[in-house]
Amino acid sequence: MQYRTLGRTGIQVSPYGRSALMFATSAGNPDPDDSARIIHRALDAGINLIDTGGPAGARTTGATRAHIMGDGHPAAPTPRHPGGSMTGGTSRTRPNPLQYVAYCYGYRLPPSMREWVRNDLTGRGAAWRSVLRVTIPCVLLLAPFLLIHTSAYVHLGMTIPILIPFIYFAIALNKVYRRSRLVRHGLDPELVEERARVRDAAVHRAYAAKYGHSTTDRED
């Protein structure tokens, strides 16, 4: 296989790529093992450019995704491209300052930073980080009102009626926003509830022991 240089990156990629768009999804090939076999066949042929964007990125996560994308295969590619491609080489696992600011307002980070994104959106303090990021632009937009020469009461009257509803909806839609960001980065949106499940596991076990079924079964 003859390889070509990808733009100015210095990364050597195969002239042919392989799409993983419909792998391990109900809309395409639902069998992870069969999907993995196809990817491994492409790797054996020397193809090292795998497109992981689209439904595969949204629905295929964790061990299943690693299995499909050649985990343990000697020619398995390493995530590099922000748009979802995988090519040989090493990658950053944390965003630089510019990437971080862009990420806070919608930019999708490269797959190599997926674990950092998961912790940011589902780890300790994730909810308040999201609310703060959504609120900061509103505060910046309202800040010029403070330059108007008037009393503090008028300043509060011009800004607080706008700021309070903004913060309210930022809190109310927090989980919706974080689920959307998880899907955009190829992660399971239900990870948003992971900390709550771990925190409440003892309560559910006690309930199941007392009543014969869990609280989640009762809700279903």
N, C-alpha and C positions, 0 to 999 in steps of 0.2 A: 504494500500500500504506500503510495506516495502522499506525503503530507504537505500542507500549505500553511504559510504564516497567516494568522488571523489579524488583519489590520496592522496596527502598530504595537500589538500586545506582546509579540514574540512567542505566542502560544502556537504550537504546531497542531493543526487539526486535519482530519481526513477530508477529502473532497466530497464525501458522501456523509449525510447525517441520518439519524434514526429518530423518528417521532415516537414519543411515549404518550401521546395525547389520549388514546382510548384504552390504555392498559389498566387492568384491575379496576374497571368501572362498570356499572350496570349498563351503561350506554355502549360499551365496547366489549373488550375481552375481560370477563369477570374473574378469570382464573389467574391468580398471582404466579403460580408455578409455570403456566404456559407463557405468560408475559415475560417472566424471568428467562425462560428458555430462548425466546426470540431476541431479547437484549443480549444475552450471553453469546448467541450465534453472531450477532453484529459485532460484538467485541472481539470474538475470535477471528473475524474477517478483517480486523484492523480499524473498524469505525470507532472513533473516540469522541464524536460530537452527538450528544443525546439531548433532544429537546424535551424538557420536562414541564413546559408551560401548559396552561389550560386545565381541563378536568382532572388529568393525572395529578397535577400539582395541588388541586383543591381537595381531592378525595383520597389520595394515596399517601399515607403517612407512616412514620415509625418503622418498625421492623419490616412490614410489607413493602414499603417504598425502598428500603435499603436492599431487600432481597431482589426486587425487580430490577433495580438500577445497577446490579452487579456487585453487591457487597461480597468481598472476599475474592472476587475475580482478579487475576493478575493484571488485566488490562482495564479494570474499572476506572472510569473517569472521575475527576474531582470537580465539585461545583465551582464555577467561576463567574459565569455571566449573570448580571442582574435580571435579565429577562427570562431566565430559567434554563439556559443551556448548561451542559456539563462538558468540561474539557480537561485534559491532563494538566497537572501543576498543583501548586499550593495556593491557599486562599486565606484571607483574613476571616477571623471568627467574630470580630467586634467592629462596629462602624466607626469611621473616623468622624471628627466633629461636623464636617459638611454633610456626610451621609446621615448622621444622627438627626440634624435639623431637618433634612429632607424627609427622612423616615417619619419624623413626628407629624408631618403634614401630608402623608400619603405615598411617599416613595417606597417602592418594594426593594428591600435589601437582597443581596445575592443569597443563594441557597446555603452557602457556607456559613452564614450568620443565623441560620434558622433556630439553633438552640438558644442564641442570645435573644432573638425575637420572642421565642416561647416564654422564656423567663420574664422578659419585659412585659408581656401582655397577660401573663397568668400568675407570675410570682408575687411575692410579698410587695404590697404597695402599688400593684398594677392599676387598680381602679382609680386611685387618686392621681397617679401619673397621667392617666388618660384624661381625667377631668381638667387637670392643670394645663395640659397641652391644648385642649380645646378652648379653654378660657383665656389663655394668654393673648391670642389675636384680638379678642373682644376688648380686653383691657388696653391694648395698644391703640385700637381705633378710638376708644373713649378718652385716652390720655390728652389729646389736644384740647378737649373741653376745659381742662384744668388751667389752661393758659389764658382763658377768658377772665378778665378782671371783674370779679363779682364776689359775692359772699359764699361761704362754705355751704350754706343751705341751698343756694342756687346750683352750685356744683353738684351736690348730692342729688338734687332734683333732676338734673340733666343726665346723670350717669347711672345711678342706682336702679331706676325703673327698667333700664335696658340690661344691666349686668345681672340682676337677680334672675329673671327668666332664662337668660343664657346659661347661667350656672345650673339652674334647675333642670333644663333639658340635657345638659352635658352629663349630669348625674343619672337622670332617668334613662338615657339612651347609651349609657356607658358599656353595658354588656353587648349591645347590638354592634356598637363601634368596634369593640375588641374582637368579637367573632368575625366581623368583616375583615379586619386586619390579619387574623389568623388564616382565614381562607386565602387571602391574597398572597400569603407567604407559604402556602402549601401545607398548612397545619390543620389539625382537627379543631373545628370551632367549639366543640364540647369541652375542650381543655380549659375554657373559661370557668367551668364549674369544678375543676379538679380539686382546688384547695378546699372548697366547701364540702365536697364529697369526703375528702380525707378527714376534715375537721369533724364532720357529723357522723363518721362511720360507727363510732361507739354508740351513739344514740340510736342509729338504725338497727344495730345488732341487739341492743337491749329491747327495742320495740318488737323485733322479730322473735326474740326468745320469749317475750311475755304474751304476744298475741298470735304468734304462728306465721306471721308474714311481715315483710318490711314496710316502712312508710312509703317507699317508692312504689311498691306493689299496690298499696291502697290508693295512691294517686292515680295509677294507671286504670 
